[in-house]
């Protein structure tokens, strides 16, 4: 090849072009390497091969043939030099590929962590939870002989949420006297699920209904908040039965509960009343029509596992008072 190049250099440019064209006219455009037999006839000339650091063999450059003796050599790219196939280079390449895969996995994990953090922050803002609720966790709950069963039930519900909510009874009805820790356990469920990226709405029934009413008064449209209540991964209604029953509250609660019932989405409620007594509490005073209240409670009765809470009020006990 070198002797041929020396011979070409003795010819005129026109003669060199004619010879090069004759050598290369039949070659199709495409990838080439610098050890190609015709490489000495191309322009620009191929770069000198690089020695393999493991075995000392030549490693040649890759390029692309564009026709008429013109080649583009890949001099400044990752794939510029075609790697040697010796064992040492093969091990080196595999190690580099593994490091690259690890870096990609790490970057992906970091990105997912950032996205989860943003999702958690967004879900907490839209959860409707009062500030005090956000500090109530399972670790801060005071477990006693009286509430230990309820604690274990609620903790298992949060830990196995995806599994348990596939069942027909996919919700909880935490029932008991005031001050026994019902709200604390419900909030603990919410906080644990929020930290896993679940969309949870956790509000006292009075606040929830007030927010719906206020939203409607502001723009005459409560579709957004109603959609959130109907579609969140979990809806927690605290102190159900404390709201003043009207035709509107009874119908609104039924609409929310029924939508989640039909879509098999879970609800957790806390209440001072048995499910049977809730019908009376949710029926407007003086009304003979308890259909909406009865229908809503009937759906809760079907889908919620009852979690009884017993014992004295921790609020009065904590302050040394009795009721």
SEPA-507737 format. One line per 3 residues: for each residue x, y, z of C-alpha. Coordinates in Angstrom, 3 decimals, decimal comma, m for minus. Example, Ala and Ser with C-alpha at 12.3 -4.5 7.8 and 13.67 -1.06 7.14 Angstrom:
BEGIN
12,300 m4,500 7,800; 13,670 m1,060 7,140 .
***
This chain:
BEGIN
0,000 0,000 0,000; 2,862 2,328 0,854; 4,599 1,634 m2,485 .
1,346 2,361 m4,284; 1,029 5,684 m2,495; 4,599 6,554 m3,408 .
3,808 5,746 m7,037; 0,676 7,912 m6,936; 2,690 10,816 m5,578 .
4,820 10,809 m8,763; 1,729 11,384 m10,917; m0,107 14,603 m11,675 .
m3,219 15,451 m9,584; m5,453 14,645 m12,547; m3,807 11,238 m12,990 .
m4,063 10,525 m9,255; m7,771 11,392 m9,298; m8,363 9,164 m12,288 .
m6,629 6,205 m10,620; m8,414 6,778 m7,289; m11,753 7,024 m9,036 .
m11,071 3,771 m10,837; m10,225 2,050 m7,567; m13,261 3,324 m5,721 .
m16,048 3,717 m8,261; m17,449 0,267 m7,530; m17,455 0,685 m3,721 .
m20,853 1,577 m2,199; m21,105 4,278 0,439; m20,987 2,954 3,984 .
m18,874 2,214 7,073; m15,168 1,460 6,593; m12,092 0,874 8,734 .
m8,598 2,284 8,457; m7,088 m1,163 7,714; m9,145 m1,434 4,505 .
m6,953 m2,415 1,514; m8,159 0,687 m0,350; m7,582 3,038 2,585 .
m4,325 4,342 1,128; m6,206 5,651 m1,909; m8,725 7,690 0,072 .
m8,713 11,260 1,246; m8,010 12,166 3,902; m5,435 9,509 4,648 .
m6,303 7,063 7,471; m4,893 7,849 10,925; m2,140 5,695 12,329 .
m3,414 2,671 14,277; m3,390 2,683 18,074; m1,690 m0,083 20,032 .
m3,887 m2,190 22,314; m2,665 m1,599 25,893; m3,323 m5,253 26,768 .
m1,813 m7,246 23,922; m0,005 m4,683 21,735; m1,952 m5,428 18,540 .
m3,022 m2,602 16,254; m6,446 m1,068 16,752; m7,825 0,663 13,705 .
m10,112 3,641 13,211; m13,680 3,573 12,000; m14,984 5,881 9,302 .
m17,620 6,386 6,644; m16,984 6,215 2,922; m18,831 8,917 0,946 .
m17,784 7,902 m2,575; m15,129 9,089 m4,994; m12,297 8,390 m2,589 .
m13,645 10,631 0,195; m13,788 9,290 3,770; m14,861 10,778 7,074 .
m12,736 9,306 9,874; m14,309 9,241 13,335; m11,409 10,787 15,213 .
m13,124 12,471 18,161; m15,953 10,132 19,050; m16,375 7,350 21,602 .
m16,366 4,712 18,841; m13,408 6,209 16,915; m11,045 3,275 17,534 .
m12,316 m0,239 16,954; m11,352 m2,100 20,142; m9,121 m5,120 20,066 .
m10,796 m8,496 20,620; m8,198 m9,834 23,020; m9,231 m11,087 26,479 .
m7,796 m8,068 28,274; m9,681 m5,540 26,154; m12,870 m7,633 26,305 .
m12,751 m7,610 30,120; m12,038 m3,865 30,130; m15,008 m3,130 27,864 .
m17,362 m5,265 29,945; m16,199 m3,497 33,112; m16,818 m0,095 31,503 .
m20,268 m1,198 30,376; m21,115 m2,369 33,882; m19,932 0,937 35,369 .
m22,045 2,753 32,793; m25,105 0,654 33,658; m24,553 1,325 37,360 .
m24,293 5,052 36,711; m27,516 4,996 34,687; m29,268 3,019 37,439 .
m28,030 5,479 40,060; m29,153 8,488 38,011; m32,535 6,833 37,445 .
m32,926 6,099 41,162; m32,000 9,676 42,064; m34,481 11,023 39,528 .
m37,224 8,745 40,849; m36,410 9,879 44,396; m36,756 13,531 43,371 .
m40,020 12,834 41,558; m41,393 10,958 44,579; m40,430 13,849 46,855 .
m42,230 16,317 44,600; m45,273 14,002 44,452; m45,342 13,623 48,254 .
m45,130 17,386 48,756; m47,929 17,936 46,226; m50,145 15,260 47,800 .
m49,585 16,623 51,314; m50,633 20,096 50,148; m53,805 18,727 48,576 .
m54,606 16,257 51,395; m56,670 18,766 53,367; m55,036 17,543 56,587 .
m54,931 20,060 59,441; m51,399 20,774 60,664; m51,943 18,802 63,875 .
m52,878 15,711 61,846; m49,512 15,756 60,086; m47,694 15,118 63,359 .
m49,738 12,042 64,229; m47,910 8,861 63,322; m47,891 5,266 64,449 .
m44,637 5,856 66,306; m46,197 8,609 68,429; m49,376 6,663 69,250 .
m49,636 5,561 72,877; m50,438 1,843 72,722; m52,319 0,319 75,656 .
m54,048 m2,956 76,371; m57,348 m1,351 75,407; m56,272 m0,003 72,004 .
m53,541 m2,435 70,958; m55,824 m4,471 68,683; m57,056 m1,340 66,922 .
m53,461 m0,134 66,590; m52,334 m3,402 64,991; m55,301 m3,400 62,609 .
m54,648 0,154 61,425; m50,881 m0,372 61,136; m51,403 m3,533 59,079 .
m53,866 m1,657 56,878; m51,285 1,020 56,101; m48,432 m1,465 55,635 .
m50,431 m3,756 53,324; m52,624 m1,093 51,730; m52,270 m2,231 48,104 .
m53,029 m5,828 49,027; m55,863 m5,198 51,473; m57,661 m2,662 49,292 .
m58,103 m5,298 46,591; m60,591 m7,025 48,863; m64,334 m6,375 48,995 .
m63,971 m4,884 52,468; m61,264 m2,406 51,576; m61,888 0,295 54,183 .
m62,030 0,821 57,947; m64,659 2,229 60,285; m62,843 3,272 63,467 .
m65,601 3,560 66,057; m65,454 4,596 69,691; m65,949 7,274 72,353 .
m64,299 10,678 72,154; m60,611 10,949 73,007; m59,686 7,293 72,472 .
m57,255 7,916 69,581; m59,464 7,334 66,532; m58,286 10,459 64,738 .
m54,644 9,749 65,616; m54,794 6,292 64,011; m56,603 7,604 60,928 .
m54,038 10,384 60,525; m51,205 7,881 61,015; m52,597 5,808 58,127 .
m52,760 8,952 55,987; m49,215 10,056 56,822; m47,711 6,647 56,105 .
m49,472 6,342 52,759; m48,618 9,911 51,764; m44,933 9,128 52,293 .
m45,235 6,260 49,814; m46,640 8,557 47,130; m50,327 7,741 47,561 .
m52,910 10,465 47,068; m54,798 10,664 50,355; m57,435 13,134 51,479 .
m57,922 13,221 55,246; m60,358 15,765 56,677; m62,986 16,103 59,385 .
m66,414 15,748 57,800; m67,350 19,275 58,891; m64,271 20,761 57,170 .
m64,770 18,651 54,048; m68,372 19,780 53,595; m67,445 23,388 54,339 .
m64,724 23,291 51,697; m67,118 21,893 49,106; m69,682 24,569 49,933 .
m67,079 27,362 49,870; m65,703 26,221 46,525; m69,197 26,201 45,049 .
m69,915 29,679 46,382; m66,701 31,083 44,921; m67,153 30,012 41,330 .
m70,366 28,018 41,246; m68,440 24,833 40,463; m67,324 22,134 42,883 .
m66,234 19,640 40,215; m62,509 19,740 41,065; m62,808 19,100 44,780 .
m65,568 16,540 44,285; m63,413 14,722 41,735; m60,508 14,623 44,218 .
m62,772 13,223 46,929; m64,162 10,604 44,570; m60,866 9,456 43,018 .
m58,098 9,778 45,652; m56,309 6,534 46,504; m57,790 6,822 49,995 .
m60,427 9,119 51,490; m60,429 9,484 55,277; m63,474 11,190 56,785 .
m62,840 12,073 60,406; m65,674 12,475 62,918; m68,429 11,417 60,537 .
m71,736 12,292 62,155; m70,485 15,522 63,735; m71,760 17,604 60,803 .
m75,159 19,231 61,072; m77,430 17,063 58,957; m79,280 18,784 56,130 .
m80,681 17,583 52,859; m77,550 18,967 51,184; m75,032 17,328 53,559 .
m76,852 13,997 53,400; m76,963 14,034 49,605; m73,366 15,258 49,251 .
m71,984 12,566 51,555; m73,979 9,919 49,698; m72,653 11,171 46,340 .
m69,030 10,885 47,515; m69,428 7,549 49,289; m71,402 6,032 46,428 .
m68,874 7,151 43,788; m66,053 5,477 45,701; m68,203 2,410 46,323 .
m68,936 2,008 42,611; m65,252 2,422 41,721; m64,138 0,102 44,553 .
m62,010 2,810 46,147; m61,433 2,610 49,917; m62,771 4,881 52,632 .
m61,649 5,117 56,249; m63,996 6,835 58,670; m63,788 7,685 62,343 .
m66,976 8,227 64,298; m68,428 8,245 67,776; m71,502 6,422 66,507 .
m72,228 2,869 65,478; m72,908 2,476 61,789; m76,566 1,869 62,633 .
m76,784 5,123 64,604; m75,039 7,036 61,831; m78,191 6,829 59,735 .
m80,039 8,884 62,361; m77,137 11,329 62,697; m76,922 11,899 58,920 .
m80,701 12,297 58,466; m81,919 15,919 58,664; m83,925 16,716 61,803 .
m87,643 16,447 61,184; m87,142 14,684 57,864; m88,992 11,509 57,111 .
m86,616 10,732 54,248; m83,510 8,895 55,439; m82,864 7,151 52,127 .
m79,645 9,008 51,248; m78,219 8,564 54,758; m79,233 4,900 54,888 .
m77,788 4,207 51,439; m74,472 5,880 52,325; m74,123 4,013 55,624 .
m75,160 0,750 53,969; m72,224 1,088 51,568; m69,860 1,837 54,453 .
m71,208 m1,184 56,319; m70,478 m3,387 53,284; m66,974 m2,116 52,546 .
m65,499 m1,137 55,921; m64,059 m3,393 58,607; m65,203 m2,144 61,997 .
m62,352 m1,220 64,331; m63,708 m0,658 67,856; m61,858 1,745 70,140 .
m62,459 1,494 73,865; m61,094 3,177 76,932; m61,097 6,557 78,626 .
m60,431 9,808 76,845; m56,683 10,386 76,767; m57,329 14,134 76,689 .
m59,082 14,174 80,056; m56,687 11,596 81,520; m53,692 13,609 80,348 .
m54,924 16,709 82,154; m56,107 14,909 85,280; m59,777 15,619 84,633 .
m62,748 13,312 84,531; m65,947 13,555 82,593 .
***
